Amino acid sequence: MDRFRDDEHREIDKPKSSMMLNRSMTLHNAANPIEFPEKPVYFYPSPPSIKRNGSVKKLHTSPSGSMGTSFKGTVKKLCSLFESRKPSNLQPQSPTKPAKSFNSDSRVSSFSDLGFTLPGTKDSVVIYFTSLRGIRRTFEDCYTARMILKSYQVKIDERDISMDSAFKKELQNVLDQKNVNLPQVFIKGKYIGGSEVIKQLNEMGELSKLLRGLPLRPPGYMCEGCGDMRFLPCSHCDGSRKYFDEDEGQLRRCPDCNENGLVRCPLCCS
């Protein structure tokens, strides 16, 4: 029985193998040929049938040879080209001009030639500035100029245009300009300039010469009336900018204070 079963299994497996062989053979059978087109093999640089135009064709067909030699030749040409152009592009530099001397006499004379003077301030230092921090650069310039002047312990008339608009109009009239940068400094009634001029004069030691002879301020001094704020509330209207007129029986605009209801301190700003 086992023998019969083995023979039966062999007979069943036999046609399958033959069928597989027949299927594989049908691919190469002469009766049903299936031809696959052979792909042509191309070799570098390019087959003669492909036409290339422009610089690519010249590169491969040039008699100069390989890429290495052509690249070296191009580099040599560029180097020689730049070397030949260097002497022609160089221009003789003009001799440097000697720096101008920054003497105090010339500086003061140049300021006086401008004709900007502030009347009534021959014995003091006046600075127009703003205490508002709206524009950071302007505030820093004003602060720097004030600190430099205060370091010499001279009496300074500080005029804050943000606290009183009359100072702004006054400065515009003196400089004859509508748009004026801050700060602006006057020493002994003469116009000096802004923050940059003050810093340059201070660094070169010329500012002390300009401030010589002015009244000094005691070190650590602070005004007892305003606390160095330079302004006080108006005593007539109490800062409201209006007062009641008993004769006419109505409110009036206070004539003593500014638009903020403030007056200048009589102790430190007189």
C-alpha positions in Angstrom: 0.0 0.0 0.0 2.8 2.4 0.8 4.4 1.6 -2.4 1.2 2.3 -4.4 0.8 5.6 -2.6 4.3 6.7 -3.4 3.8 5.9 -7.0 0.5 7.9 -7.0 2.2 10.9 -5.5 4.9 10.8 -8.1 2.5 10.6 -10.9 0.6 13.7 -9.5 3.8 15.7 -9.0 5.1 14.8 -12.4 2.6 16.7 -14.5 3.1 19.8 -12.4 6.8 19.9 -12.9 6.3 19.3 -16.6 3.7 22.1 -16.8 6.1 24.5 -15.1 8.8 23.5 -17.5 6.4 23.9 -20.4 5.5 27.4 -19.2 9.0 28.4 -18.8 9.9 27.0 -22.2 7.1 28.9 -23.9 9.0 32.1 -23.3 11.8 30.9 -25.5 9.8 28.6 -27.8 10.5 29.1 -31.5 6.8 28.8 -32.3 5.9 31.9 -30.2 9.0 34.0 -30.1 9.0 37.1 -27.9 11.7 39.5 -28.8 13.0 42.1 -26.3 14.7 45.1 -27.9 18.2 45.4 -26.8 19.2 48.8 -25.3 22.2 50.4 -26.9 25.1 50.9 -24.7 26.6 54.5 -24.8 30.1 55.3 -23.8 31.5 58.6 -22.5 31.6 61.3 -23.8 28.7 60.8 -26.2 27.7 58.7 -29.2 28.3 60.2 -32.6 24.6 60.1 -33.4 23.8 62.7 -30.7 24.5 66.2 -31.8 25.4 68.7 -29.2 25.4 72.4 -29.9 27.2 75.3 -28.3 29.9 75.2 -25.6 29.3 71.5 -24.7 30.2 70.3 -28.2 33.3 72.5 -28.3 34.3 71.3 -24.8 34.4 67.6 -25.9 35.7 68.2 -29.4 38.3 70.9 -28.5 41.9 69.9 -29.2 42.9 71.2 -25.8 42.3 67.7 -24.4 40.9 66.8 -21.0 38.9 68.7 -18.5 41.9 69.2 -16.2 44.0 70.9 -18.7 41.2 73.2 -19.9 40.3 74.1 -16.3 44.0 75.0 -15.5 44.2 77.1 -18.7 41.0 79.0 -17.7 42.4 79.7 -14.3 45.7 80.9 -15.7 43.9 83.2 -18.1 41.8 84.7 -15.3 44.8 85.2 -13.1 46.8 86.9 -15.8 43.7 89.1 -16.6 43.4 90.3 -13.0 47.1 90.9 -12.7 47.2 93.0 -15.8 44.3 95.1 -14.6 45.6 95.8 -11.1 48.1 98.6 -12.0 45.7 100.4 -14.2 42.9 100.5 -11.6 45.2 101.7 -8.8 45.0 105.5 -8.5 47.4 107.5 -6.6 46.0 108.5 -3.3 45.8 112.1 -2.4 47.9 113.1 0.6 45.8 113.2 3.7 44.8 116.6 4.9 46.1 117.7 8.3 43.6 117.7 11.0 42.2 121.1 11.9 43.2 122.4 15.3 40.3 122.5 17.7 41.2 125.6 19.6 38.8 127.3 21.9 39.3 130.6 20.3 38.4 129.4 16.8 35.5 127.5 18.2 34.1 130.5 20.0 34.7 132.8 17.1 32.9 130.3 14.7 29.9 130.3 17.0 29.9 134.1 17.4 30.0 134.4 13.6 26.7 132.7 13.4 25.0 135.6 15.1 22.8 133.5 17.4 22.7 135.2 20.8 20.3 134.9 23.7 19.8 138.3 25.4 19.9 138.6 29.1 22.1 135.5 29.7 25.6 136.8 29.6 26.5 135.4 33.1 24.8 132.0 32.9 24.5 128.8 30.9 21.1 128.1 29.3 20.1 124.7 28.0 16.9 124.0 26.1 15.8 120.4 26.5 12.9 118.1 27.0 12.2 115.8 30.0 9.7 113.6 28.0 10.9 110.1 27.0 8.8 109.9 23.8 11.9 109.8 21.6 14.7 107.9 23.3 17.6 109.3 21.4 16.5 112.9 22.1 16.0 112.2 25.8 19.4 110.6 26.1 21.1 113.5 24.3 19.4 116.0 26.6 20.4 114.0 29.7 24.0 113.6 28.5 24.4 117.4 27.9 22.8 118.3 31.2 25.1 115.9 33.2 28.2 117.2 31.5 27.3 120.8 32.3 26.4 119.9 35.9 29.7 118.2 36.4 31.4 121.7 36.3 29.1 122.9 39.1 28.1 126.0 37.3 24.7 127.6 37.6 22.5 126.3 34.8 19.2 127.8 33.6 17.3 124.7 32.4 14.4 125.4 30.1 12.2 122.4 29.6 10.1 122.9 26.5 7.8 120.0 27.4 6.8 121.9 30.6 6.3 125.3 28.9 5.7 125.8 25.2 6.9 129.4 25.5 10.5 128.1 25.7 10.0 126.3 22.3 8.8 129.5 20.6 11.6 131.4 22.2 14.2 129.0 20.8 12.7 129.0 17.4 12.8 132.8 17.3 16.5 132.9 18.4 17.7 130.3 15.9 15.2 131.5 13.2 14.1 127.9 12.6 10.8 126.0 13.0 12.2 122.5 13.4 14.9 122.6 16.1 16.7 119.6 17.5 17.2 119.2 21.2 19.2 120.0 23.3 20.5 123.4 22.5 23.1 125.1 24.7 24.0 128.8 25.1 27.0 129.9 27.1 27.4 133.5 28.1 24.6 134.4 25.7 26.4 132.8 22.7 25.0 129.8 20.8 27.2 126.7 21.3 25.3 123.8 19.8 23.8 120.4 20.6 24.8 117.3 22.5 27.6 116.3 20.1 29.3 119.7 20.3 29.2 119.6 24.1 30.7 116.1 24.2 33.5 117.0 21.9 34.3 120.2 23.9 34.3 118.2 27.1 36.6 115.5 25.7 39.1 118.0 24.4 39.1 120.1 27.6 37.7 123.2 25.9 34.4 123.3 27.7 36.0 124.3 31.0 37.6 127.3 29.2 34.2 128.5 28.0 32.6 128.1 31.4 35.4 130.0 33.2 34.2 133.0 35.2 30.6 131.8 35.6 29.0 131.7 39.1 29.4 128.3 40.7 26.8 126.2 42.5 27.6 124.6 45.8 28.1 120.8 45.6 25.0 118.8 46.5 22.8 121.8 46.4 19.1 121.3 45.8 16.4 124.0 45.6 14.3 124.1 48.7 11.3 125.6 46.8 10.9 123.1 43.9 13.3 120.3 44.6 15.2 121.1 41.3 12.0 120.6 39.3 12.2 124.3 38.2 8.4 124.6 38.3 5.7 125.1 40.9 1.9 125.0 40.7 0.4 128.5 40.2 -0.6 130.1 43.5 -3.2 132.3 41.8 -5.3 129.5 40.3 -3.8 126.5 42.1 -2.9 124.9 38.8 -6.4 125.0 37.3 -5.5 127.7 34.8 -8.8 129.5 35.6 -9.9 131.9 38.3 -13.2 133.4 39.2 -13.5 137.1 38.4 -15.8 138.6 41.1 -16.3 141.9 39.2 -17.6 140.2 36.1 -19.0 137.2 37.9 -17.4 134.6 35.5 -14.3 132.4 35.1 -11.2 133.8 33.5 -8.0 132.3 32.1 -5.2 132.8 34.6 -2.5 135.1 33.2 0.3 134.0 35.5 0.7 130.3 34.7 1.4 128.4 31.5 -0.7 125.8 29.7 0.1 123.3 32.4 -0.9 125.5 35.3 2.8 125.9 36.3 5.0 128.8 37.1 8.8 129.0 37.2 10.4 128.6 40.7 11.3 132.1 42.0 14.2 130.7 44.0 16.3 128.8 41.5 15.1 130.3 38.2 15.0 134.0 39.0 
